[in-house]
Amino acid sequence: MNNSIKDTLTNTASIYGSYLSFNEPLSKHSTIRTGGNAYAWYAPTNLEELLETVKFLRKNNIRIVIAGGGSNILFPDGYIDAVFINLSVGYFERIVFDGTTVTAGSGARLSKLIAESVDNGLSGMEGLIGIPGTVGGAIIGNAGHKIEISKYLVSVTIIDKNNGLHILGKEDISFGYRKSSFTVEDIIVEASFELAREEDRAILRARLREYLAGKLKTQPMADKTLGCIFKNPDSIYKSAQLIEMAGLKGVRKGGAVISTKHSNFIVNDGSATSSDVLALINVAREEIKSKFNIIIEPEIKFLD
Ligand SMILES: Cc1cc2nc3c(=O)[nH]c(=O)nc-3n(C[C@H](O)[C@H](O)[C@H](O)COP(=O)(O)OP(=O)(O)OC[C@H]3O[C@@H](n4cnc5c(N)ncnc54)[C@H](O)[C@@H]3O)c2cc1C
């Protein structure tokens, strides 16, 4: 990328007082802690700055990647010639309550949205407890545990591929099992949810404890992972069961290991690269195809 791109980004970031870094290691923004370096990492603080930056980058044909909490995407090991835009501060992390409606910036942490909803005596979000990452990332993949995030969703504000700002009603979006109809060019800015009043916060907190305990018991929550690697196939068996039945529990490629606690998780033992993770994903897919004639599709996203 030429110096004028660098200069313009630096200038914009300094006007708004935003975080901008060049040659940024992506591993520090990934929950599995792998990946190479990106041309730039930019965290705008307000909508005007985001729109201005996106328009500038698109006009100059610079690749943009929207980065959430990095808990559902495998960054490649090499250099990535793209500007990563991270909406985790300022306008993009706010959470605002209005009666039973809550509006969250796309970079708001899901855990914070759940905690604040419960503090406000609002029920609905508890079933998402234990899912790391941001509201935007959760909507893109329709994340879910006891419920899917789309359940209480009312609307989503996006910047589309033509840099237009639109409010989409839930009826304008399709959601499925770990998927939504958003394209890679859509940038989620914020989302609103309609929750139910529950004045007895003790009920909500007990529910949070129960759901979280279930997750902690069955999943390697403290390890470096990306959560479940594969979607469950259309089969009586879940991906974790198929991986276990194929004898792959504990199998490793380099520093990437199939978790012994939950077979659908790949753990970075501290020395893994994204190539190790990818190699292990391929081993699991091939083994399950050859042993059971079932194709398991990744739940996580990849960047080329
Ligand atoms: C320990 C652990 C447990 C997990 N448990 C669950 C679970 O129970 N259920 C579940 O569904 N998932 C689970 N996950 C996976 C992951 O946490 C979720 O998918 C989460 O919602 C991803 O959010 P994120 O902000 O980290 O997204 P990222 O990984 O940062 O991004 C995911 C995708 O969304 C895009 N994106 C992110 N933000 C925006 C935005 N504002 N606008 C446009 N595009 C955007 C990114 O470009 C990328 O393509 C788990 C992961 C871990 C590590």
The ligand as an ORCA input file, in Angstrom:
! r2SCAN-3c Opt
* xyz 0 1
  C     -14.711    -20.715     24.432
  C     -15.662    -20.391     23.307
  C     -17.002    -20.749     23.419
  C     -17.897    -20.466     22.385
  N     -19.204    -20.833     22.524
  C     -20.080    -20.562     21.534
  C     -21.460    -20.939     21.648
  O     -21.906    -21.498     22.646
  N     -22.283    -20.638     20.614
  C     -21.847    -20.000     19.487
  O     -22.647    -19.741     18.590
  N     -20.549    -19.641     19.351
  C     -19.664    -19.897     20.335
  N     -18.344    -19.533     20.192
  C     -17.888    -18.902     18.940
  C     -17.880    -17.349     18.966
  O     -17.636    -16.869     20.265
  C     -19.186    -16.756     18.447
  O     -19.414    -17.158     17.126
  C     -19.174    -15.221     18.535
  O     -20.481    -14.751     18.350
  C     -18.251    -14.555     17.525
  O     -18.192    -13.165     17.823
  P     -16.878    -12.301     17.562
  O     -17.172    -10.896     17.905
  O     -15.716    -12.917     18.240
  O     -16.752    -12.454     15.990
  P     -15.407    -12.549     15.132
  O     -14.820    -13.904     15.305
  O     -14.532    -11.397     15.395
  O     -16.002    -12.414     13.666
  C     -16.823    -13.402     13.106
  C     -17.256    -12.910     11.721
  O     -18.133    -11.809     11.868
  C     -17.629    -10.676     11.163
  N     -17.974     -9.495     11.961
  C     -17.700     -9.271     13.268
  N     -18.216     -8.094     13.655
  C     -18.835     -7.559     12.570
  C     -19.553     -6.352     12.317
  N     -19.736     -5.428     13.260
  N     -20.039     -6.138     11.072
  C     -19.844     -7.049     10.098
  N     -19.173     -8.193     10.256
  C     -18.677     -8.451     11.485
  C     -16.134    -10.907     11.028
  O     -15.589    -10.225      9.918
  C     -16.093    -12.423     10.867
  O     -16.350    -12.791      9.529
  C     -17.438    -19.808     21.217
  C     -16.085    -19.437     21.113
  C     -15.204    -19.717     22.147
  C     -13.769    -19.294     22.023
*
